[in-house]
Amino acid sequence: AEGAPGSLLATAGAMWAVGLLLAWTLLHPAASQQCQPSSPGGVLRFTDRHAEIRVPALHRVPSSLDPLYGLVRRCLDFIQQNPLPTELLRTALNDPSSVRTSQVVQYELGYVVCAAVALLFTVSVPVAGMCFCYCRSRRRCGGRLRAHRRSLGCRRRCLLACLSFNSLVILISVTCAFVTSQRVKGQMEPGLGAVPSTLRMLRQHLAYVPQGVQMVVDKFEVPRKQIISDLGGLSWSVGLSIHGQLKAMTYAALADLQDRARGTAGARLSPGPGPGLQPRWGGRAEQRELALGFLFKTYRPRTHRQLQLSCSAPPLSLQGNGTFNSIPELAVERMAQVIQDLRDDLAHTAEKVQSIADSFPVPDYTRPVSEALVKAEERSQPYLKEVERFERYRWIAGTVLCSIILLILACNVTGMALGAYGLSKREDPSDYECRGEAGAKFLLIGVGLAFLFSWLLILLVFSTFLVGGNIQTLVCRNWVNQEIYKFIDTPGNLPPSMNVTHQLNLRRGSNLSSAYRECKSGAGLWEVLQLDKSYDLDEHLKTPKYAADFQKRLGDFTANLGDVRLLRSEGRQDLETFARSGVDEVDYGRFQEEMKSPVVQTSLPGLARNLEGLQKMQRNSTVAERLATEARALWHMQNSTVQSQEALVAKLGESVQFLSRLAPHLKERVKRTLATTASVEARLPVQAQQILRQELGCFTRKELRYFAQYFNWVGQTLREDVASCQPLATALDNGRVILCDRIADPWNAFWFSLGCCTFFLIPNIIFAVRLTKHFRPIRNRLM
C-alpha cells in the first residue's frame, strides 16, 4: 500500500473549506470599488494666454498734495452748489441758439461773483498802484517818519513780523503753484495722449475677439491629449482592477482545490510481492515454509478493487491560474476597438468645439461700436491739440508770473534784511544810513512789481479757475455720482446724432448706466449688446452637448473576458470517479482483521542465521557457498523489501481506518464541492462584468471632469478677457481718473495757490510801504 491518513484528512478538510468559501462567495459578490478622488494630476493647466489687447486700469495715486486737493474741491463745492443743469444742457445740445444768458448766469452765479471780485481786483490794484506812484512822486507815500517816539520800535518789529509771515505764506503758495503747475504739465501730455490710445485699444480689443475666441477653442487640445493619454492605459488598468478584486477569492478557491488534488493522490495497493522477492528453492522444509509467507492473506476481489479505486486516484487537473491571470491581456485585446472608437469620437468632438468660434457673432454686433470709437477718435484730435496748445501757454504764463512773485519775495527778504541791519548800525535815528535806505528801496521795488503784475496774476487765476472749476463741478462731480450717465440715458437730452444706445448697439431696454454696471461687473459683450436672443453662451458651453457620444460609447460597452475554469474536465471526472468508486461499501472491519496478519510467516533473520550456521558446518564448499548466498539474499530481502512492506501495510491500515470514517459522507461532500465550484465558475464572469462597469463609470466621470474644466475655463476666459465688456467700463473709469484726478485736481490746486499769492500781495504792499518809513532817517528828533 502507498499513501497516508494525513493526506486523506487533508482531502476532507479541503473539500469542507472549499464548500464554505464558495458558498460565501455566492452570497457576497465582490465589493464595488469606489472611484478614487481626483488627484492634483487630474486638474488641467491651461496656458495663461489671455487677450493680448488690454486696457490697463488707472487709479488715483496717493499724493502729499491730497489735503490741498480736498480743500480746493470743498471751496468749489461751496462756490457752485447747483446740481447738474439738466434743462440747460438739453437746450444747449439740441438748440444752442435758444440758450438764454439768464439761465447760464443763474447756474454760474458763484463763478459770476468770483468774476466780479476778480474784475474789481484787476481794476483797483493797478489804480491803487498809479495813485501810489503819484503820491510817491510828491514824496507823500513811502517817505520818512516825521518824529521819533518810543512806540516806533514796537511798531517796527510788528511790521517786520507781519511782512515776514505774509512773505512766508506767499512763498508756500508759490511753491505749491510751481509744483502743481509742473504736475499739470507732466500729466497733461500723457493724459491727452491716453484719449486716442484708449479709443484705439478699445477698437483693437473688439477686433481681437475672433482671434481670441479661436485661441480659446484651440485649447481643447489640452483635455483631448489628457483623455487620449488616459485611454492608452484604460484597458490594462481595467484588467488589473478586475484581476485584483477577484484575486483573493479565486486564489483561495484554487489553493483549496490544489490541496484536494494532493489529498486524492491517496494510497495504492499491490496484489503480489514486491520486487526482488524471488525465492530460490532448496531442498529443506524451511524453504517451503517461506513460500507462503511472501503472499498477503486473501480477501474478496471486489473489496480489493474498491480500495484500489479510492486510494489510487490520480492528481486533479487544475487550470484556474492560467485563465484567471490572463484577464489583463484579454481586456487589452477586447477593448482595443472601443478605445479606437473613443479616439475617433474625440476628433469629432474637436470639430464640434470649433463651432463655438465659427458661430460666435460678436464681430457683427461690435461693428457699430468700432465705428463710434473711430468717429470719437477723429473728432477728439482737434480739441486735444487746442487743449495742448492752451496748456503750453498756461504753463509759460504761470512759470513767468510765479517767477515774478519769487522776485517780489526776494525784494522783501533783501529789503527787510538790509533795513534791519541798517537800523542796528544807526546811532542817531535822524542820521542817514545807506543800508537802511537800500532796504527801503528794495521793499518799494517789490511793491512796484506787485502793482505792475497783479492784474496779470488775477487774470491767469480767473481763467484757470473758470475752466478747472467748471470741469470739477460740472463734469467730475457728476461723473463720480453717475449723474452724467443718467443725463445721457434720459430720452430727449441728447440729439439723435448722439444717441449712445444706438451708436454702441446696446440691447433693447438697456442704457449707458446699466451697460456700465454690467461691464464693470465683468459681463460679456454678448450680454451688453443685442446678442441675448441670437447667442446663448451658456447653452453653447454645456458639457453634455460635446461629451454625449463619448459617454454613451463607454456606457454601452460590454466585453466577454472569457470563462475562468477552476478544474479541467479530467479533474472533474477524477472527483466523480472517486465518488463512485464504492469506497463506502467496503467491509473495513474484516479488511482490518485480515491486515493484522504478518507480512511473512517465517522470520527471515532467523532463517538467515540458520543458513549461516549450516554453511559453517558444511564441508562441501559448493554447498557452503550456496548457503552463504541464500543467507545474504534473505538478509537483503529483510532489510529492503520486507521492512518497507511492513511500513506500507501499517500506513495502509491507518488509511483504511480514515476511509472507514470518511466513506459514509464522501459522495455528498464531493457532489457539494463540484456544485459550488461550478457556481463560482459561473459567477466569476458576472462579477467581472460588474467590476468592468464600475471601472468604466469611474473613468467616464473622470474624463467628463476634464470636459467640464475646459468649458468652465472657456466661459470664464471669454467673459472676463477675450470677449469681455469690462474694457469699456475700464476706459470710462480711466477717463475720469485722467481728467479729474490727474489733471483737474493739480490744475485747480495751481490756480488756488496762485490766487493765494495774488491776494496776499495786497497786505504785502501795505506792510512793505509802511515798513520803508522805519528804514529811513527820522526828520525831527524828540528830546
C-alpha positions in Angstrom: 0.0 0.0 0.0 1.1 3.7 -0.7 -0.4 6.8 1.0 -1.2 8.2 4.5 -4.2 9.0 6.6 -2.9 12.7 6.8 -3.3 13.1 3.1 -6.9 11.8 3.2 -7.6 14.0 6.2 -6.3 17.0 4.2 -8.6 16.0 1.3 -11.7 16.0 3.5 -10.8 19.3 5.2 -10.1 20.9 1.8 -13.5 19.9 0.5 -15.2 21.4 3.5 -13.2 24.6 3.3 -13.8 24.9 -0.5 -17.5 24.4 0.0 -17.8 27.1 2.7 -15.6 29.6 0.8 -17.5 29.1 -2.5 -20.9 29.4 -0.7 -19.8 32.6 0.9 -18.7 33.9 -2.5 -22.1 33.2 -3.9 -23.8 35.1 -1.1 -21.3 38.0 -1.0 -20.2 39.2 -4.5 -17.0 41.2 -5.0 -17.3 44.6 -3.2 -17.8 47.5 -5.6 -14.7 49.7 -5.9 -15.1 53.3 -5.1 -13.8 55.8 -7.6 -10.6 57.4 -6.5 -10.8 61.1 -5.7 -9.3 63.4 -8.3 -5.6 63.9 -7.6 -3.6 67.1 -8.4 -2.7 65.4 -11.7 -6.5 65.4 -12.6 -6.6 69.3 -12.8 -5.9 70.6 -16.3 -3.5 73.5 -16.6 -4.2 76.0 -19.4 -1.6 78.4 -20.7 -2.3 81.8 -19.3 -2.6 83.5 -22.7 -5.4 85.9 -22.3 -6.3 88.7 -24.6 -3.2 90.5 -25.9 -5.1 93.8 -26.3 -5.9 95.1 -22.8 -7.0 98.4 -21.4 -5.0 98.8 -18.2 -6.9 100.2 -15.3 -5.7 103.5 -13.9 -6.2 104.5 -10.3 -5.8 107.6 -8.2 -2.3 107.7 -6.8 -2.0 109.0 -3.2 -0.1 112.2 -3.1 1.2 114.7 -0.4 -0.9 117.3 -2.1 -4.2 115.4 -1.4 -5.1 117.7 1.5 -4.7 120.7 -0.8 -6.9 118.9 -3.5 -9.5 118.2 -0.9 -9.5 121.9 0.3 -9.9 123.1 -3.3 -12.8 120.7 -4.0 -14.6 121.9 -0.9 -14.1 125.5 -2.0 -15.5 124.7 -5.4 -18.5 122.9 -3.9 -19.2 126.0 -1.8 -18.9 128.2 -4.9 -21.0 126.0 -7.1 -23.8 124.4 -5.1 -26.2 123.8 -8.0 -26.7 120.3 -9.3 -26.3 119.2 -12.9 -28.1 121.7 -15.1 -30.2 119.2 -17.0 -32.5 121.6 -18.7 -29.7 124.0 -19.7 -27.6 121.2 -21.1 -30.6 119.7 -23.0 -31.2 123.1 -24.6 -27.6 123.7 -25.3 -27.2 120.3 -27.0 -30.4 120.3 -29.0 -30.9 124.0 -29.8 -27.8 126.1 -28.9 -29.3 129.4 -30.2 -32.2 129.2 -27.7 -29.9 129.2 -24.7 -30.7 132.3 -22.5 -28.0 134.2 -20.7 -30.1 134.4 -17.6 -30.0 130.5 -17.4 -26.3 130.5 -17.6 -25.9 133.3 -15.0 -28.3 131.6 -12.7 -26.3 128.3 -12.8 -22.9 130.0 -12.8 -23.8 132.5 -10.1 -21.0 131.5 -7.8 -18.5 131.9 -10.7 -20.1 135.3 -11.6 -19.5 136.5 -8.1 -15.9 135.3 -8.3 -15.6 137.0 -11.7 -16.8 140.3 -10.1 -14.2 140.0 -7.4 -11.5 139.3 -9.9 -12.6 142.2 -12.1 -12.6 144.5 -9.0 -9.1 143.3 -8.1 -7.9 143.7 -11.7 -9.1 147.4 -11.8 -8.5 148.5 -8.2 -5.0 147.2 -7.7 -3.5 149.0 -10.8 -5.4 152.1 -10.0 -4.1 152.0 -6.4 -0.6 151.5 -7.9 -0.9 154.6 -10.0 -2.1 156.6 -7.0 0.8 155.3 -5.0 3.2 156.3 -7.8 1.7 159.7 -7.9 1.9 160.1 -4.1 5.5 158.8 -4.1 6.4 161.4 -6.8 5.0 164.0 -4.4 7.0 162.4 -1.5 3.8 161.7 0.3 4.0 157.9 0.3 6.8 155.7 1.4 8.8 158.7 2.8 10.3 159.3 6.2 8.8 159.4 9.7 8.3 163.0 11.0 9.1 162.4 14.7 10.7 159.8 16.9 8.5 158.1 19.5 9.2 155.3 22.0 6.4 153.1 20.4 8.2 153.2 17.0 10.4 150.2 17.9 7.4 148.1 18.8 5.5 149.1 15.6 8.6 148.4 13.5 9.0 144.9 15.0 5.3 144.2 14.4 5.5 145.3 10.8 8.6 143.1 10.3 6.8 140.1 11.8 3.7 140.7 9.7 5.6 141.2 6.5 7.8 138.1 7.2 4.7 136.0 7.9 3.0 137.3 4.8 6.1 136.6 2.7 6.2 133.0 4.2 2.6 132.4 3.2 3.3 133.7 -0.3 6.4 131.5 -0.5 4.4 128.4 0.5 1.7 129.3 -2.0 4.0 130.0 -4.9 5.9 126.7 -4.2 2.6 124.9 -4.4 1.8 126.8 -7.5 5.1 125.8 -9.1 4.7 122.1 -8.1 1.1 121.8 -9.2 1.8 123.7 -12.5 4.6 121.3 -13.2 2.4 118.3 -12.3 -0.3 119.6 -14.6 2.2 119.8 -17.4 3.5 116.3 -16.6 0.0 114.8 -16.6 -1.5 116.8 -19.4 0.6 115.3 -22.2 0.1 111.6 -21.3 -3.5 112.3 -20.3 -4.3 113.8 -23.7 -2.4 111.1 -25.4 -4.3 108.5 -23.5 -7.6 109.5 -25.1 -6.8 108.4 -28.7 -4.7 105.4 -27.4 -7.6 104.2 -25.2 -10.0 104.5 -28.1 -7.6 102.6 -30.4 -7.1 99.9 -27.7 -10.9 99.5 -27.4 -11.2 99.1 -31.2 -8.3 96.6 -31.2 -9.9 94.7 -28.3 -13.1 94.4 -30.3 -11.2 93.4 -33.4 -9.2 90.8 -31.5 -12.3 89.0 -30.3 -12.4 86.4 -33.2 -8.7 85.7 -32.8 -9.1 85.4 -29.0 -12.1 83.1 -29.4 -10.1 80.9 -31.8 -7.2 80.8 -29.3 -9.6 79.6 -26.6 -11.1 77.0 -28.8 -7.7 75.7 -29.8 -7.0 75.0 -26.1 -9.4 71.9 -26.4 -6.1 70.2 -27.3 -5.2 70.2 -23.6 -8.1 68.0 -22.4 -8.0 65.9 -25.6 -4.4 64.9 -25.1 -5.1 64.2 -21.5 -8.1 61.9 -22.4 -6.1 60.2 -25.1 -3.3 59.6 -22.6 -5.8 58.1 -20.1 -7.3 55.9 -22.9 -3.9 54.5 -23.6 -3.8 52.8 -20.1 -7.6 52.2 -19.7 -7.8 48.6 -20.9 -4.8 47.4 -18.9 -6.0 49.3 -15.8 -9.5 47.7 -16.1 -8.0 44.2 -16.5 -5.7 44.7 -13.5 -8.7 46.0 -11.4 -10.8 43.0 -12.3 -8.0 40.7 -11.6 -7.1 42.4 -8.3 -10.7 42.5 -6.9 -11.3 38.8 -7.7 -7.8 37.6 -6.9 -8.3 36.8 -3.2 -11.4 34.8 -3.8 -10.2 32.9 -6.8 -6.7 32.2 -5.4 -8.3 30.9 -2.2 -10.5 28.5 -4.1 -7.6 27.4 -6.3 -5.4 26.8 -3.2 -8.1 24.6 -1.6 -8.7 22.7 -4.8 -4.9 22.2 -5.0 -5.0 20.7 -1.5 -7.8 18.5 -2.6 -5.8 17.4 -5.6 -2.9 16.4 -3.4 -5.2 14.6 -1.0 -6.8 12.5 -3.7 -3.4 11.1 -4.6 -4.0 8.5 -1.9 -2.7 5.0 -1.2 -2.1 2.3 -3.9 -2.4 -1.4 -3.2 -0.1 -4.1 -4.8 -1.7 -7.6 -5.2 1.6 -9.5 -5.1 5.1 -9.5 -3.5 7.4 -6.7 -4.1 10.3 -6.6 -6.5 13.2 -8.9 -5.6 11.1 -11.4 -3.7 12.0 -14.2 -5.9 13.0 -17.1 -3.6 15.4 -19.7 -4.6 14.1 -23.1 -3.7 16.3 -25.5 -1.7 15.6 -29.0 -0.5 14.8 -28.2 3.1 11.4 -27.7 4.8 12.2 -24.1 5.9 12.4 -23.1 2.3 9.0 -24.5 1.5 7.5 -22.7 4.5 8.9 -19.4 3.3 7.0 -19.5 0.0 3.7 -19.0 1.7 4.9 -16.0 3.7 5.5 -13.8 0.7 1.8 -13.6 -0.1 -0.9 -11.4 1.5 -3.8 -13.1 3.1 -6.5 -13.5 0.6 -9.7 -11.3 0.6 -12.6 -10.7 -1.8 -11.6 -9.4 -5.2 -14.5 -6.7 -5.1 -13.1 -5.3 -1.9 -9.7 -5.1 -3.3 -10.9 -3.3 -6.4 -12.9 -0.7 -4.5 -9.9 0.1 -2.3 -7.7 0.4 -5.3 -10.0 3.0 -6.9 -10.5 5.0 -3.8 -6.9 5.2 -2.7 -5.1 5.4 -6.0 -7.0 8.3 -7.8 -4.7 10.5 -10.0 -4.0 14.2 -9.1 -6.7 16.7 -10.1 -6.1 18.7 -13.3 -6.3 22.4 -12.3 -6.4 25.3 -14.8 -7.7 28.3 -12.8 -4.3 30.2 -12.6 -3.8 30.2 -16.4 -7.2 31.5 -17.4 -7.6 33.9 -14.4 -4.2 35.5 -14.8 -4.8 36.2 -18.5 -7.6 38.6 -17.7 -5.5 41.9 -18.1 -4.2 40.7 -21.5 -7.7 39.7 -22.5 -9.1 43.1 -21.5 -6.5 44.8 -23.7 -7.5 42.7 -26.6 -11.3 43.0 -26.2 -11.2 46.8 -25.6 -8.9 47.7 -28.4 -11.7 48.6 -30.8 -13.8 50.7 -28.4 -10.7 52.7 -27.4 -10.1 53.4 -31.1 -13.7 54.5 -31.4 -13.3 56.8 -28.4 -10.3 58.4 -30.1 -12.4 59.0 -33.2 -15.2 60.5 -31.0 -12.7 62.9 -29.5 -11.7 64.0 -33.0 -15.4 64.6 -33.8 -15.8 66.5 -30.5 -12.9 68.8 -31.5 -14.9 69.7 -34.7 -18.0 70.5 -32.5 -15.9 72.7 -30.3 -14.6 74.5 -33.3 -18.3 75.5 -34.0 -18.0 77.8 -30.9 -15.6 80.0 -32.8 -17.4 79.7 -36.1 -20.8 80.7 -34.7 -19.5 83.4 -32.3 -21.4 86.5 -33.7 -19.7 89.3 -31.7 -17.8 90.9 -34.6 -21.1 91.6 -36.4 -22.5 93.4 -33.4 -19.4 95.2 -32.4 -19.0 97.0 -35.8 -21.2 99.9 -34.7 -19.2 100.3 -31.5 -15.9 100.3 -33.6 -17.3 102.9 -35.9 -18.4 105.1 -33.0 -14.9 104.8 -31.5 -13.3 105.8 -34.8 -15.6 108.9 -35.0 -14.8 109.8 -31.4 -11.1 109.4 -32.1 -11.2 111.6 -35.2 -13.3 114.3 -33.6 -11.2 114.5 -30.4 -8.0 115.2 -32.2 -8.6 118.9 -33.0 -9.9 119.6 -29.4 -6.9 117.8 -27.9 -4.5 119.8 -29.9 -6.2 123.1 -28.8 -6.1 121.9 -25.2 -2.4 121.1 -25.6 -1.7 124.5 -27.0 -3.6 126.3 -24.3 -1.8 124.3 -21.7 1.5 125.3 -23.1 0.6 129.0 -22.9 -0.8 128.5 -19.4 2.4 126.8 -18.2 4.6 129.6 -19.7 2.5 132.3 -18.2 2.3 130.5 -14.8 6.0 130.0 -14.7 6.8 133.6 -15.5 4.3 135.0 -13.0 5.4 132.6 -10.3 9.0 133.8 -11.0 7.9 137.4 -10.6 6.3 136.5 -7.3 9.5 134.9 -6.2 11.3 138.1 -7.3 8.9 140.2 -5.1 9.7 137.8 -2.2 13.4 138.3 -2.9 12.9 142.0 -2.7 11.0 141.7 0.5 13.7 139.5 2.1 16.5 141.7 0.9 14.8 144.9 2.0 14.0 143.6 5.4 17.5 142.3 5.9 19.3 145.5 4.8 16.8 147.7 6.6 17.1 145.8 9.9 20.9 145.7 9.6 21.0 149.5 8.8 18.8 150.2 11.9 21.2 148.2 14.1 24.2 150.3 12.9 22.4 153.7 13.2 23.4 155.6 16.3 21.1 158.5 15.7 17.6 158.0 14.2 17.9 161.1 12.2 21.3 160.1 10.7 21.4 158.9 7.1 22.4 155.2 6.7 22.8 153.8 3.2 22.0 150.2 4.1 18.7 151.2 5.6 17.9 153.3 2.6 18.7 150.4 0.3 16.4 148.1 2.3 13.6 150.6 1.9 14.2 150.8 -1.9 14.1 147.0 -2.2 10.8 147.0 -0.5 9.5 149.6 -2.8 10.7 147.7 -5.8 8.7 144.7 -4.6 5.7 146.9 -4.1 6.1 148.2 -7.7 6.3 144.7 -9.1 3.2 143.7 -7.2 1.2 146.7 -8.5 2.6 146.1 -12.0 1.8 142.3 -12.4 -1.1 141.7 -10.0 -3.7 142.2 -12.7 -1.9 139.6 -14.9 -1.9 137.3 -12.0 -5.6 137.7 -11.3 -6.5 137.2 -15.0 -4.5 133.9 -15.1 -6.1 132.9 -11.8 -9.6 133.6 -13.0 -9.2 132.0 -16.4 -7.7 128.8 -15.0 -10.3 128.9 -12.2 -13.2 129.2 -14.6 -12.0 126.3 -16.7 -10.9 124.0 -13.9 -13.7 124.9 -11.6 -16.4 124.0 -14.1 -14.6 120.8 -15.0 -14.7 119.8 -11.4 -18.2 120.9 -10.5 -19.9 120.2 -13.8 -18.1 117.1 -15.0 -16.1 115.4 -12.4 -18.5 115.7 -9.5 -21.4 114.4 -11.7 -19.2 111.8 -13.2 -18.4 110.3 -9.8 -22.1 110.1 -8.7 -23.0 109.0 -12.3 -25.4 111.9 -12.9 -23.8 112.2 -16.3 -24.8 108.7 -17.2 -28.4 109.3 -16.0 -28.5 112.5 -18.2 -27.3 110.6 -21.2 -29.8 107.8 -20.6 -32.8 110.1 -20.3 -34.6 110.2 -23.7 -34.5 113.6 -25.4 -31.5 115.0 -23.6 -29.1 114.2 -26.4 -29.7 114.9 -30.1 -30.4 111.9 -32.4 -26.9 112.1 -33.8 -25.5 111.5 -30.3 -27.8 108.5 -29.4 -25.3 106.4 -27.4 -27.6 103.4 -27.1 -27.9 103.3 -30.9 -24.2 104.0 -31.6 -23.0 101.4 -29.2 -25.6 98.9 -30.4 -26.8 98.2 -26.9 -29.5 95.7 -26.4 -33.1 96.9 -26.2 -34.1 98.1 -22.8 -30.5 98.8 -21.9 -28.8 102.2 -21.4 -25.4 103.5 -20.7 -25.8 103.3 -16.9 -26.8 99.6 -16.9 -24.3 98.8 -19.6 -21.6 100.4 -17.4 -22.6 98.5 -14.4 -22.7 95.2 -16.3 -19.3 95.8 -17.9 -17.9 96.8 -14.5 -19.0 93.5 -13.0 -17.3 91.6 -15.8 -20.2 90.9 -18.2 -19.5 89.7 -21.8 -20.1 91.7 -24.9 -23.0 89.4 -25.9 -24.7 90.2 -22.6 -24.5 94.0 -23.2 -25.0 94.1 -26.9 -28.0 92.8 -28.8 -26.9 89.1 -28.6 -29.0 87.7 -25.9 -31.6 86.1 -28.3 -29.2 85.1 -31.1 -26.4 83.6 -29.0 -26.6 81.9 -25.6 -23.1 81.3 -24.4 -24.1 79.0 -21.5 -26.1 76.9 -23.9 -23.1 76.6 -26.2 -20.8 75.6 -23.4 -22.9 72.7 -21.9 -20.6 69.7 -21.4 -23.2 67.0 -22.5 -23.5 68.7 -25.9 -19.9 67.7 -26.7 -19.3 64.6 -24.5 -22.6 62.7 -25.2 -21.1 60.3 -27.8 -18.0 59.7 -25.7 -20.1 59.0 -22.6 -22.7 56.8 -24.5 -20.0 54.6 -26.1 -18.4 53.9 -22.7 -21.8 53.3 -21.1 -22.9 50.8 -23.8 -19.6 48.9 -23.9 -19.6 45.2 -22.8 -16.8 42.7 -23.1 -16.7 38.9 -22.6 -13.4 38.4 -20.8 -13.7 34.6 -21.0 -14.7 31.8 -18.7 -12.5 31.1 -15.7 -12.3 27.3 -15.0 -11.0 26.1 -11.7 -11.0 22.4 -12.8 -10.3 20.8 -16.1 -12.8 18.2 -17.3 -10.2 15.5 -16.4 -10.1 16.7 -12.8 -13.8 16.9 -12.6 -14.0 13.3 -13.9 -11.5 12.2 -11.3 -13.6 13.5 -8.5 -16.7 11.9 -9.9 -14.9 8.6 -10.3 -13.6 8.8 -6.8 -17.1 9.4 -5.5 -18.5 6.4 -7.5 -15.6 4.0 -6.5 -17.8 2.3 -3.9 -15.4 3.0 -1.1 -18.4 3.4 1.2 -19.4 -0.3 0.5 -16.1 -1.9 1.7 -16.2 -4.1 4.8 -13.5 -2.2 6.6 -13.8 -4.3 9.8 -13.0 -7.6 8.1 -10.3 -5.9 6.0 -8.6 -4.6 9.1 -8.8 -8.0 10.8 -7.0 -9.6 7.8 -4.3 -6.9 7.8 -3.4 -7.9 11.3 -1.6 -11.0 9.9 2.2 -10.6 9.5 3.6 -9.9 6.1 5.7 -13.2 6.1 5.0 -16.3 8.3 8.7 -17.1 8.9 11.3 -14.9 10.5 13.7 -14.1 7.7 16.5 -13.1 10.1 16.2 -16.4 12.0 16.2 -18.4 8.8 19.2 -16.5 7.5 21.1 -17.2 10.7 20.1 -20.9 10.4 21.5 -21.0 6.9 24.7 -19.3 8.1 25.0 -22.0 10.8 24.6 -24.7 8.2 27.1 -23.1 5.9 29.7 -23.2 8.7 29.1 -26.9 9.3 29.1 -27.9 5.6 32.3 -29.3 4.3 31.3 -29.3 0.8 32.5 -25.9 -0.5 29.9 -25.7 -3.2 27.0 -26.3 -0.9 28.5 -23.9 1.7 28.8 -21.2 -1.0 25.1 -21.7 -2.0 24.1 -21.5 1.7 26.0 -18.2 2.2 24.4 -16.8 -1.0 20.9 -17.7 0.2 21.6 -16.2 3.6 22.8 -12.9 2.1 19.7 -12.9 -0.1 17.4 -13.4 2.9 19.2 -10.5 4.8 18.8 -8.3 1.7 15.1 -9.2 1.4 14.5 -8.5 5.1 16.3 -5.1 5.0 14.9 -3.9 1.7 11.6 -5.4 0.9 10.0 -6.9 4.0 10.6 -3.9 6.2 9.3 -1.5 3.5 6.2 -3.7 3.0 5.6 -3.8 6.7 5.8 0.1 6.8 3.4 0.3 3.9 1.0 -2.1 5.5 1.0 -0.1 8.7 0.2 3.1 6.7 -2.4 1.3 4.7 -4.0 0.3 8.0 -4.2 3.9 9.0 -5.6 4.9 5.7 -8.2 2.2 5.8 -9.2 3.4 9.3 -9.5 7.0 8.0 -11.5 5.8 5.0 -13.8 4.0 7.3 -14.7 7.3 8.9 -14.8 9.3 5.6 -16.8 6.9 3.5 -20.3 7.5 4.8 -20.3 11.2 3.7 -17.9 11.0 0.8 -20.4 11.1 -2.1 -22.3 14.1 -0.6 -19.2 16.2 0.0 -17.8 15.6 -3.4 -21.1 16.4 -5.0 -21.4 19.6 -3.0 -17.8 20.6 -3.9 -18.4 20.1 -7.6 -21.7 22.1 -7.4 -20.2 25.1 -5.6 -17.2 25.1 -7.9 -19.4 25.2 -10.9 -21.4 28.0 -9.4 -18.3 30.1 -8.7 -17.1 29.5 -12.3 -20.5 30.8 -13.5 -20.4 33.8 -11.1 -16.9 35.0 -12.0 -17.8 36.4 -15.4 -20.8 38.2 -13.9 -18.7 39.8 -11.2 -16.1 40.6 -13.8 -18.7 42.5 -15.8 -19.8 44.4 -12.7 -16.3 45.5 -12.0 -15.9 46.4 -15.7 -19.0 48.7 -15.5 -17.7 50.2 -12.2 -14.2 50.9 -13.7 -15.7 52.4 -16.9 -18.1 54.5 -14.8 -15.2 55.9 -12.8 -13.2 56.6 -16.0 -16.2 58.3 -17.6 -16.7 60.6 -14.6 -13.0 61.4 -14.6 -12.9 62.3 -18.3 -16.2 64.3 -18.0 -14.5 66.4 -15.3 -11.8 67.2 -17.9 -14.5 68.4 -20.3 -16.2 70.4 -17.6 -12.9 72.0 -16.6 -12.3 73.1 -20.2 -15.7 74.5 -20.8 -15.7 76.4 -17.5 -12.3 77.8 -18.4 -13.7 78.8 -21.9 -16.7 80.6 -20.3 -14.5 82.4 -17.8 -11.9 83.4 -20.3 -14.5 84.7 -22.8 -16.4 86.6 -20.2 -13.5 88.1 -18.3 -11.0 88.6 -21.1 -11.4 87.8 -24.7 -15.0 89.0 -25.3 -15.3 90.9 -22.1 -17.1 94.2 -21.9 -15.0 95.3 -18.9 -12.5 97.2 -21.1 -15.3 99.7 -21.9 -16.0 100.3 -18.3 -12.3 100.5 -17.6 -11.9 103.1 -20.3 -14.6 105.3 -18.8 -13.1 105.0 -15.4 -9.6 105.8 -16.8 -11.1 108.9 -18.5 -12.4 110.1 -15.1 -9.1 109.3 -13.4 -7.1 111.1 -16.1 -9.4 114.2 -16.4 -10.4 114.6 -12.7 -7.7 113.0 -10.6 -4.6 113.6 -12.6 -5.4 116.9 -14.5 -8.2 118.7 -12.9 -7.0 118.3 -9.3 -3.5 119.8 -9.8 -4.9 122.3 -12.3 -7.3 123.6 -9.6 -4.6 123.4 -7.0 -2.5 125.6 -9.3 -4.9 128.5 -9.6 -5.9 128.2 -5.9 -2.2 128.5 -4.9 -1.6 131.3 -7.4 -4.7 133.0 -6.2 -3.5 132.9 -2.6 -0.2 134.5 -3.7 -2.2 137.2 -5.6 -4.5 138.1 -2.7 -1.7 138.1 -0.2 0.2 140.7 -2.3 -2.3 143.3 -1.0 -1.2 143.0 2.6 2.3 142.6 1.3 2.1 146.0 -0.3 0.7 147.6 2.8 3.2 146.2 5.2 6.1 146.9 2.8 5.2 150.6 2.3 4.7 151.2 6.0 7.9 149.5 6.8 10.0 151.6 4.4 9.5 154.7 6.6 11.2 152.9 9.5 14.3 152.2 7.5 14.8 155.8 6.5 16.2 158.6 8.9 13.6 160.4 11.1 13.2 164.1 10.2 12.8 165.5 13.7 14.1 164.0 16.9 12.2 164.4 20.2 14.4 165.1 23.2 
